[in-house]
Amino acid sequence: MKGKRKRYTASFKAKVALEAIKDKHTLAELSKKFEVHANMISKWKQEFLEKATSIFEKDSEQESEEKIDPDPLYARIGRLELENEFLKKSLKKLH
């Protein structure tokens, strides 16, 4: 019967990948130190290096979030607050 798989946080994976990139220790040493299989460390290192360039690219999602006009949202909040107050008053009249 097999046990549950271990789940590692992104920060832990990054820490291990950075140690592997530094090449101060062998994969076997890192595997023993972090209690992770050497193949997993190699995979995390490769993934880290592949995605490293995206850090310096402009994030189009962030730019689109910044361009959202808040005025319609505030107007909707105001309408909902008015409706909410109206409904509260109506319920009080029924009791």
MOJOCOR-V411413 format. One line per field, one symbol per residue. phi: phi as a letter, one per 30 degrees, with the letter a starting at -180 (. if undefined). A space follows every 50 residues. Layout:
# MOJOCOR-V411413
phi->???
This chain:
# MOJOCOR-V411413
phi->.dddddccddddddddddddddhdbddddddddchbdddddddddddddd cddddcddddddddddddddedddddedddddddddddddddddc
